[in-house]
Amino acid sequence: MPSFIHDYLRTHRRKWAITQKELAFLLGHKSPTHISRLELGQRIPSKDVVLACEVLFGIPPRSCFPKLYANIEETVLARAATLYERLDNEMSKTAIRKKEFLSAALKRAITRNNKTEGV
């Protein structure tokens, strides 16, 4: 698995003095090896792990797994832009509604990125 999926799982786990074995148990895994691989970026967390970490640590997924979130965001927004372009010349009520939805999603991402970058 790609090592660019850096996350803060280890940081949050260690903040609360939770061992890898204990976190594995809390997340429903039998082996701490799974946690080690997640922390090293050798394994992409499942949606269950991502949501369980939010439950346990009280932080949103994009704070615990920022690189994973950024990769997913980039992919989804590229698709949103493509769909918007496909709908660009359509003027039906449903097409207009879809473009409003896609535009709002793209605007949120731009606003969030500008806040993150301090722009």
Secondary structure, 3 states (H helix, E strand, C coil): CCCCCCCCHHHHHHHCCCCHHHHHHHCCCCCHHHHHHHHCCCCCCCHHHHHHHHHHHCCCHHHHCHHHHHHHHHHHHHHHHHHHHHHCCCCCHHHHHHHHHHHHHHHHHHHHHHHHHCC
